[in-house]
Amino acid sequence: MTHELVAQAESVLAPLERDLHLAWWDVQVEATDANAARRASAELAWSEALADPDLFRAVEEVQAKAPTRSLDLLCNLMLPHQVPSDLRARIVELDAAVDVRFSRHRGVVDGVEVDDSAIKKTLRQSDDSAERRAAWEASKTVGAAVADDVRELARLRNEAARSLGHRDWFALSLAKDELDEAKLLATLAATDRATAEPFRRWKARLDERLAQRLGCSVCDLRPWHYADPFFQEVPPDGAIDLDGYFEGADLVALAGRTLEGVGLEVDDIIARSDLYAREGKSQHAFCVDIDRAGDVRVLANLVPTHDSAETMLHELGHGVYELGFGDDLPWLQRSTHLVATEGSALFFGALAGTRRWLELVLGLEADEAAALRDRLREARAVELAVFTRWVLVMTEFERGLYATPDGDLDTLWWELVARHQGVTPPDGRKAPDWAAKVHIAVAPVYYHTYLYGSLVALQLKDALDAAVGSIVDQPAVGAFLREHLFAPGQSVRWDELVEQATGTPLSVASLDREMTVLATP
């Protein structure tokens, strides 16, 4: 009975998921009204299939008598859709409408539309505070355009979650992804303790350099004085600026060379991908597995910088995971754990900031690469600290958003930014700057997986250092990852998979160790 039920569900869901992913891909690469409508229609069809009450009841009944991993996954997949059809339709349609507005939106500076890359370039390079502020404020205009709808999405998602017996959408999202909220909060607290003091010391030095460079006092520094709109990345002033090494570089070739060097093929992924910016295209980056059968694609907006090189490696890190499932896995188990796929992506993305990668792949002279070793190690620690503080902001904000979607979210946002990132809020500003972060709208309750993924990436590095001794240009790395991380798919829970792959349960021990680089004032 179990086999027949699972086979029946897979036969219905597989083509619908493929249609949904294709429609979603099309609207990301070209945000037309027609593509947006097709995406919404495909998502509604997918949701309708998952909402089938007779199938869900049968799954629960069989699972109670003879539980299997596929039934667990099917139940988790279907659960959020067991809500009234009109409510599901409203969520899908509003989500799609907000998503397409993000793709189409461009900020305006001095009457000229600017994309995210241009804004980031200004924030990284300009010494003019007024110019920087104009770029930063342009980056936030999308927030004002979508904030009301994002609040409404939170209300609707909460209504759906509560109809299923959960406190709110935050709690439901964790439950369906097999994550324990108490353990998540404990992990957040542990990473806060591990990074708070090293980050504070580093940022004090950064602020002194920024104030000197920009001709102001430290107390005058505001969000636009940092190098990206959310201070989620390390500014060039705060660590080591590698962008000069990437001028004229072919990032796609470098990324392909990196994965090939560890024995992982990505040519097919690259051939299907859309990697450079243009009007009407999403300005973000992602990897999508279209059909769980080999059609894996990356969307990116590459420019010749270290950040773009890291992004390309990150997305291919997702891609090789999705191509690495064991051939014997059934359709339901041929998907990624969110935590594990982020671990793979962050593991590969980090290679672009290592001495051996810069020497063996990018082509730096050996002595020049060796001279960068200590600075690169410090830069990695800084990157982890900055990223961790940003994830704390995002995760705590989303928990607050779903707790009180009609609350004073503008104030909550800046309280969290000040507490965790040490950034002084703009004087007297009252605007929905939180809504400018696309994940809050269309990838809700996801950011904690980046934090878990960063911990997994550190543990993978430790395991590979012990097993292989090196990473770059070592085919044994690919073999190790295929066997221990990729091949199992979703045949086991994510926490069991992490322990199997790395030899230890998920913990902050590796992060603690990395922070010792920043321990001395």
Beta strands, then each sheet from edge to edge (+ up, - down):
strand 1: 107-109
strand 2: 112-114
strand 3: 286-289
strand 4: 296-299
sheet 1: 1+ 2-
sheet 2: 3+ 4-
end
